[in-house]
Amino acid sequence: MRGYVELFQLGKTYRTPSGPAVIVEGFDLNIERGEFVALLGHSGCGKSTVLTMVAGLNSITAGGVVLDGREIAGPGPDRGVVFQAPCLLPWMSAYENVALGVERVFPHASPAERK
């Protein structure tokens, strides 16, 4: 069965001085358009790693992620991640932080469209 978001045999391994550290291995998931999914697990089990791979922010070392029929090879304006730790630019207001993302995704939009 093919989903809107497909994770197939997804894996992430980091090289360390003491050998490979397998963080995610053989993870499969199909998500249909409009479906709400939550990843649950103990601290350090790879939930955030999977989400950053889906967003294209973290490289994939095995398997792949397909979004609407296209394999994800890097970040894109059609997906994002809300990180667990605050990631706002402290010298900007909350509005300016949000507007920064809008400007990056829609650089040719008129000021009215950006609001």
C-alpha positions as CSV (number, residue, x, y, z in Angstrom):
1,M,0.0,0.0,0.0
2,R,1.4,3.4,-1.0
3,G,0.7,6.4,1.3
4,Y,1.0,10.2,0.9
5,V,4.2,9.9,3.1
6,E,6.1,6.6,2.9
7,L,9.0,5.6,5.0
8,F,10.6,2.4,3.8
9,Q,13.3,0.5,5.6
10,L,14.4,3.9,6.9
11,G,17.8,3.9,8.7
12,K,20.3,6.2,10.3
13,T,23.7,5.2,11.4
14,Y,26.4,7.6,12.7
15,R,30.1,6.8,12.6
16,T,31.8,7.0,16.0
17,P,35.4,6.4,17.1
18,S,34.2,3.1,18.7
19,G,32.3,2.0,15.6
20,P,28.9,2.6,14.0
21,A,26.0,3.8,16.1
22,V,22.7,2.6,14.7
23,I,20.0,5.1,15.7
24,V,17.2,4.0,13.4
25,E,16.9,0.7,11.6
26,G,14.3,-0.8,9.3
27,F,11.6,1.7,10.1
28,D,8.5,1.4,7.8
29,L,5.5,3.7,7.9
30,N,2.7,4.8,5.5
31,I,0.7,7.9,6.2
32,E,-2.3,8.8,4.2
33,R,-3.2,12.4,3.2
34,G,-4.9,14.1,6.1
35,E,-4.0,11.4,8.6
36,F,-2.6,12.4,12.0
37,V,0.3,10.3,13.3
38,A,2.2,10.5,16.6
39,L,5.6,8.8,17.2
40,L,5.9,7.5,20.7
41,G,8.9,6.1,22.4
42,H,11.4,6.5,25.2
43,S,14.1,9.2,25.2
44,G,16.8,8.5,22.7
45,C,14.9,5.9,20.6
46,G,15.1,7.9,17.3
47,K,11.8,9.7,17.1
48,S,13.4,13.1,16.4
49,T,15.9,11.6,14.0
50,V,13.0,10.1,12.0
51,L,11.2,13.4,11.9
52,T,14.3,15.3,10.8
53,M,14.9,12.8,8.0
54,V,11.3,13.2,6.9
55,A,11.8,16.9,6.8
56,G,15.0,16.5,4.8
57,L,17.1,18.1,7.6
58,N,19.1,14.9,8.4
59,S,20.7,12.6,5.9
60,I,19.3,9.1,5.4
61,T,21.8,6.2,5.5
62,A,19.4,3.4,4.6
63,G,15.9,3.2,3.0
64,G,14.1,6.3,2.0
65,V,11.2,8.7,2.5
66,V,8.7,9.5,-0.3
67,L,6.3,12.5,-0.1
68,D,3.5,12.6,-2.6
69,G,5.4,10.3,-5.0
70,R,8.7,12.2,-4.8
71,E,11.7,10.9,-2.8
72,I,12.9,13.4,-0.3
73,A,16.6,14.4,-0.9
74,G,16.8,17.5,1.3
75,P,14.8,20.3,3.0
76,G,11.9,21.9,1.2
77,P,9.2,24.5,1.7
78,D,6.4,21.9,1.8
79,R,7.4,20.4,5.2
80,G,9.0,21.5,8.5
81,V,9.8,20.5,12.0
82,V,8.9,22.2,15.3
83,F,11.9,21.4,17.4
84,Q,11.7,20.5,21.1
85,A,14.1,23.3,22.1
86,P,13.3,26.9,21.4
87,C,14.7,28.0,18.0
88,L,13.6,31.6,17.8
89,L,16.0,34.3,17.0
90,P,15.9,36.2,20.4
91,W,16.6,39.7,18.9
92,M,13.4,39.4,16.8
93,S,9.8,39.5,17.9
94,A,7.6,36.4,17.5
95,Y,5.9,38.0,14.5
96,E,9.3,38.7,12.9
97,N,10.4,35.1,13.5
98,V,7.4,33.8,11.7
99,A,7.7,36.4,8.9
100,L,11.3,35.3,8.3
101,G,10.1,31.8,7.3
102,V,7.3,33.2,5.1
103,E,9.8,35.4,3.3
104,R,12.1,32.5,2.7
105,V,9.3,30.2,1.3
106,F,7.4,32.9,-0.6
107,P,10.0,35.4,-1.7
108,H,7.9,36.8,-4.5
109,A,4.6,37.2,-2.6
110,S,3.2,40.7,-2.1
111,P,3.1,42.2,1.4
112,A,-0.7,41.6,1.5
113,E,-0.2,37.9,0.6
114,R,2.5,37.5,3.3
115,K,0.1,38.6,6.0
